Amino acid sequence: MRSMPSASQARHPILEVFASNRIAAMLSLGFASGLPLALSAGTLQAWLTVAGVDIRTIGFFALVGLPYTFKFVWAPLVDRFEPPRLGRRRGWLIVTQAGLALACLAMATLDPTSQIELVGAAAVALAFLSASQDIVFDAYRSDLLEPAERGAGAAVSVLGYRIAMIVSGGLALILADQVLGWPNTYRLMALLFALFTVVSMVAPRLPRPEVSRAPVWVELRGFVSMVGAGVGAFLVLRWLSGDWVGGDSFARLAYNSATMLVAFAAALQAARWSGFPSFVAPWNAFFDRRHAFALLTLIVLYKLGDAFAGSLSTTFLIRGAGFSVTEVGAVNKVLGLAATIVGALVGGAWLAKRPLYSALMLFGVLQAVSNFGYWLLAILPKSFVLMASAIGVENLCGGMGTAAFVAFLMSLTDRRFSAAQFALLSALSAVGRVYVGPAAGVMVATWGWPTFFLVTVLTALPGLALLHWLRADVAAADADAARRATGKL
């Protein structure tokens, strides 16, 4: 007589994945990762505006976000050095979260009308610590999760991140305006960061990888040489450009892009010449892969169509489709956020039982097709239902694609260098999102909205074609990650 299965045996495999304590850690730490972003961006901008700071100064505060763009520069040091006795990755999580709490407390003591320079310094410190926490969290997630958990881990991370952005964004504005005032709102955020240091202390431990470490002076010499060469090359090329490159044009965009690439190449070469092991070793390990350059190109292209469609979506809905700001805010922000979260969770559940390549291909196709919703909005009469449908479908498919894409990046990282590699790969994935904006504006002005959205669909096709060509490499990366997780590689 067959015995009845236990409750744990009867649980669905997808529920087993989502019920893991490792996934629970991803939810809470994803929240901690998303909490600081608005505090040095939109929420701070609102405080400065209410305080009467002039618009030019507020505009300069956009530069506070530069640490997020250049976090790959110091990511290798996170792999090389660890705070003593706090655990691998967890130590840096605790340090950065405690630093974020102190930065928020410092911000709460300042007056933007009379101490704007100190507010700027505190905001830069907040952004730097936030970017550093992102480095550690991405590495911790890559190291901790089993291959079958990566989709679910990416999904709940997105869920926690998005909820945190609501808390430090919209909710913080309401609390500051109606209840607490700005200083006390930042003190409340400091308390949340302090609580998350406790969460990090009890998060699952990671084993220490066996990797040789270079002397400290060698690492620091290499780091200084790399940064100096990159910054120097960038400044020289900007100076040489003078006024001969056109203003808001494709020529200016192309020159700026080339400048960044040359500066990065100079920094990489300086790291090799000076001997910066923590930076060079992760790249050497990555380029040991077959088709490494093609995989890097896929990272840039996979969400390019999605980035094009989203770059001017708010402007299109207001100026192109004729909806009011209130209608766009209610649907694009609220429904769009909810659809993204649902899409990420659906994508995570799908990845729990299916191969990575098939998920990337399916969700990539859906991302491309979903852009047709904006095309319909551009050619058909104004319709609130059509707007809600287009936004909901596009964000749902984008959320599924994000879950698969993050799982793909995790499969490409080596646990010995996960902080450096994930920071570099994620920075590369942001290239399209950063640079499509100027190009999109020129395309809309030249061709109009309907043609632009058709082009966004076509823009997704090269990435899908490259994904199909690299299907064996994606499957191999997925399998290698599984073997590394079980200690067989």
C-alpha positions, 0 to 999 in steps of 0.5 A: 500500500502506497503511503500518502505524500507528506505536505512538503512532498505534495507541494508544487515545485514552483511553490518550493522555489518561492518558499525558500528562505533564500528567496525571502532574503531576496525580497527583503534585500531587494527592498533595501536596494531600491529604497535609497534611489529616490532619496538622492533623486526624485524625493530630494528634488521635491525637497529642493523645489519646495525649499525654493532652490533655483532651477539651475542648482536643482538641475545640477543635482542630477549629477548626483546619480553618477555613482550608479553609472560608474559602480563597476570601477570599484566593484572589484575591490568588493570582491578583493576586500571583506569586512572581518567577521561579518560574512562574505557579502553580508559584511559589505551589506551591513556596512553600506546599509549602516552608512546609508542610515548615517547619510540620511541622518546627516541629510536630516540635519541640513537646510537646503536654503543655506547649506546647499553644498553640504546637501549635495555632498550628503546626496553624493554619499547617499548615491555612492553607498546605494550603488555600492549596496547594489554591487554587493546585493547583485553579487550576493544574489548570484552567489546564493541562488541555485539555478532553479531559483534564479528566475524566482530570485530575480522576480521577488528582487524586482518586487521588493525594489519596486515597493521600496521605490514607492515607499521612498518616492510617493509615500515619502512625499506624502509623509513629508508634505502632510505628516512629518516634514522633510527632516523627519522623513529622512530620519524615518528612512534612516531607521529603515536602513538600520533595521535592514542591517539586522536583516543582513546579519541573519541572511543566509551565509555564503561559503568563501571561494578558494581564490588567490589574493594579490597584496593590498598595495598591488590592488590599490596601485592598479585601482589608482592607475585605472581610474587616472587613465580613464578620467584622463583620456575622457577629459583630453578627448572632451577638450579636443572636441572643441566646438567642431562636433554638432550640438544636439545631433547624432554626431554629438551622440556618436562622439560622446559614445566613442569618447566613453569607449576610448576612456574605458579602453584606456582604463582597462589597458592601464589596469593591465599594465599596472597589474590590477588583479581584481579588475583584470582577473574577472575579465580574463575569466569571462573571456575564457568563454566561447563567443564572449564578445557575442554574449556581451553584444547580446546583453546590450541588444536584448532589451534595446527595443523595450528601452526605445519604446519606453524612452519617450513613452510619457511624452508620447502619451501626453503630447502624441496621444493627448492624455492628461498628466493625471491620466498618464500618472494614474495609468502609466505609473500605477498600472504600469508598476503593477503590471511589471511586478506581475510580469516579473513574478510570472517570469520567475515562476516560468523559469523555475521549471523551464530552460533559460534559453526558451524563457529568454526567447519567448519573453524577448518576442513578447517584449517586441510584440507588445510595442505594437500597442503604442503603435495602435495608440499613435494611429487610432483615435484617443481611447483610455481603454486602449492606453491602459491595455497598451501600458499593461501589456508592455509592462507585463511583457517587460517584467517577464523579460527582466526576470529572464534577463537578470537570471541570464546575467547571473548564469554568466557570473563566476562566484569568485568574481561575482561582484565585479562581473555582475557590475560590469555586465549590468553597466553594459546592459544599461548602455542602450537605456542611457543612449536611446533617448537622444536617438529616439527624440531625433527619430520621432521628430523626423518620422513621427510617432507611428513609424517610431514605434514600428522601428522599436519592434524592428530594433528588438529583432537583432537581439532575438536573432543573436540569441537564437545563434547563441542558444547553445552558449546560453544553455551551456552557461545555464548548465555550468552555473548548475554544476558550479552550484553543486560543486561539480565544476 
